[in-house]
Amino acid sequence: MSLVRKWTAVIMGLALTVSLLGCESREEEPMQLEVSGEEAVQNEAPEAEALEEVSEIGETFQEETKQAGTEGENILIAYFTLGRNADYPDDVDASTSASLVADENGLAGTTEYVARLIQSRTGGELYSIETAEPYSADFDAVVDQNHAEQDTGALPELAGSGLDLSQYDTVFIGYPIWAGNAPRPVFTFLSAYDWSEKTIIPFCTHDGYGAGGSYGVIEEAAEGELAVLDGLAIGASEAPASEDTVAEWLQNLGLEQIGAAGEAAKEGDTQIVVTIGELVLEGMLYDTPLADEIRQNFPLTVVMSGYGGREYYGGVDFTPANAEGGQLNFENGDITYCSQNQTMAIFYAQTDRPDLTMEVIPIGKITSDLTVFEGLADRVEVTFALAE
């Protein structure tokens, strides 16, 4: 099995109060829609056990990679989600069906949401498996169609994509559990490519019954001399809060930190170190006018306060000239600047309030383990400096 390629490299008195509290979020219930497993079989590899089992595999995987003389390989994150394969109206009542998640990109199926979490940690490329003919927007009709497809072993035609699988060595394959197995379009995807010398890592979302026997069926369907690592099964209702679970799984596989480092290596980005007391974290500063302007103040020490279980923020004593634009969302690890209250922030965890009320501008990212922020004091000194 080839393991020689680079890892590619994943938010008026009241207003015044908020300006002193960091970039406050507005509460929003997660929305869900994807068909999951009313008829799914009991999970054969519960999530906690899977995390323990992949640890040993991850150590072997890392050792083989090291022996091959490479820091990583190209990663694809392929996923099937009903949210991208049915013609839902814009005003769909997602709460009646079970599995759309609302994030900064709008509504996404839970499987797609987990795929994005994997992408943010590994730097892999996302690929949506889509059928030539969409599924019905009616839940019961989809259930009936899936049963018919499973009974006949159908391979629904996929929309053309031009995907060149040869450039990837590791492929995550994600799907919702439908009647105890992966949806049939996943098997169409598997049958379309040569999986020799590939590493496949399955992941799925479900309605309480786990992965069923889908991992073994995936391995059988992907013919060739390949490796299939233990996957991860996440309950659809747990997907919006699954980032830590995904991160631990990827760390056990030896993928998470390599992916972050790959992201840091983009052309023009600058490696930095972030010091908090005795902690020294690695990070990068983007190649943007705002980031470059802030870099001129390095080494920069900012007194930061923890807020909302998701960020540390603090004011700076200069006003950048290039602070235009911004966004009302964040990714874990983001280093941001907020012109409305002249603060820098480090975001380390998604919460049930992911949307911000003041725009932030990402200027960089922490690439070290973010769990260290969970144990910090409420008020800390954070120093940003260029890496030597």
Salt bridges, closest charged atoms under 4 A:
GLU24 OE2 - ARG353 NH2 2.81
GLU39 OE2 - HIS147 NE2 3.58
ASP103 OD2 - ARG116 NH1 2.48
GLU112 OE2 - ARG84 NH2 2.89
GLU112 OE2 - ARG116 NH2 2.88
ASP169 OD2 - ARG5 NE 3.44
GLU243 OE2 - ARG121 NH2 3.70
GLU256 OE2 - ARG121 NH1 2.31
ASP292 OD1 - ARG295 NH2 2.23
GLU311 OE2 - ARG310 NE 2.81
GLU331 OE1 - LYS365 NZ 3.24
ASP334 OD1 - LYS365 NZ 3.07
